[in-house]
């Protein structure tokens, strides 16, 4: 982990008619096996994925989705399943959708001044 970089989660205040799906826990470092951070950072834990219906619209939102987050199969599956739900097709969500990456994917870590000139999506 770079010096001065601390893991965190975005502070989120959801409308009362939202349904949190996942809560994010701040950990000591940047590895998934790191211990939860001490102190009040996890009190309360913040939603990192949630649902909301607005009139006839179904809305899924998440604060996750950095380039490196998309390496996680579980997050990719969450995004695909959320699309099914938003379209009203939740009955058609497969038990384990294929969320394999197509082609090569080599994300760069997030960093201040991490822009790479000449790279295009």
Secondary structure, DSSP 8 states (H G I E B T S, - for coil): --TT-----------TT-EEEEEE--BSSSSTTS-B-SSGGGSS-EEEEEEEEETTEEEEEES---TTGGG-HHHHHHHHHHHHHHTT-GGG--TT------S--------TT---TT---
